[in-house]
Amino acid sequence: MKTKFSPHEILIAGLDTKDGPSHPCYDGSSNREPPSETLARVMEKLGFVGTVVCKKFGKGDEQKIYCDDGRRRIRACRLAWDRAKTDADRVRLKVGISFVNTSDANLKAIKGALNEHRREISVKDRVTLAAELMEDGFVLREVADVFDVSKQAIGQWVDVLSLHPSIQQQVWDGDLSFTAALELKTLPLDDQKQAMDDAVKASEEKSKATGKPPKKPSASAVSKAKAGVVKKRGSSQAKSDSKPSSDSKPSSDSKPSSDSKPSSDSKPSSDSKPSNGPRLRGVKRGKRELIGIVAEAFKLKEVSRGFYDGVMWALGDKSDEDVGIWKALETWNKEPEGPKKGSTSTSKKPPAEKPKEDPITDADIPF
């Protein structure tokens, strides 16, 4: 028995025929909607999706097949079918049919029940399905074809799943746009939640001031809250990092004299204390603060000119990599005379060691 048909072989009552509301397969609302171009493009990529419910009317050569459920897919499939260039493409677009043999009254009941209980896919389900397809081996372009959206959109969907659960829920509920939510993706989860709470609080305060209903946080409002959290976190981190550990006190023979003060440009922050060269290793500090500490240590002759130039070289070549800076510091502390011969560094070579150490000036500080 034939179960695959061209979409043009299946009739839609009232659209392909002159039947009216009295026909058990008639659905006026469906007929008034234009065929879905989006669904047609998906079928061109994947073939016909699922099966439709149909019933045969008439006998012999007069027998006709009417669709009872699946009109929207059949109409989209017709668009794809008419654009198909090869027989192979049309084979993929043939419609699978599930035939029912029941009374006209039951046919109307089936149509009504299927329409009434059809559930629209939620935003969360759509995003989760996209992520699962990618885990199953689909590439970004293929997943984008399934949902008929851009590859960038799929990337954003998947990125949302890495956000704090409370922020994800706001997106699923429609209280937050994808764009606004993804402003926070570079933050740790706890900071994401804090930034979003701050953005919501700011929106509520603005609502009280203006007397208007609060709006969902915009991308710019979330970005502003994010900047506030980053600034606050950075300030707290700087304070904790600048406190010397109990085992990092300077030795008695390296204690700075009372009349030695760093220059104004290289003065460390008020809550940080300079320590000698070897003990600088492993301590995270800001670049400006680090230069001030090393400059003072050099003035006090606690480190060599080679060590100081090494720090400047490290900061110049690896200004955005704290780890790289401290690795370079360790190297220069062991080899205080400067880079070895044959160094590939394009930075200025440190001057040769002189009998008397050159005094450091403001010109030596690159900030």
Secondary structure by P-SEA (a helix, b strand, c coil): ccccccccccccccccccccccccccccccccccccaaaaaaaaaccccbbbbbbbccccccbbbbbcccaaaaaaaaaaaaacccaaaaaaabbbbbcccccaaaaaaaaaaaaaacccccaaaaaaaaaaaaaacccaaaaaaaccccaaaaaaaaaaaaccaaaaaaaaacccccccccccccccaaaaaaaaaaaaaaaaaaaaaaccccccccaaaaaaaaaaaaaaaaaaaaaaaacccccccccccccccccccccccccccccbbbbcccccccccccaaaaaaaaaaaaaaccccaaaaaaaaaaaaaccccaaaaaaaaaaaaaccccccccccccccccccccccccccccccccc
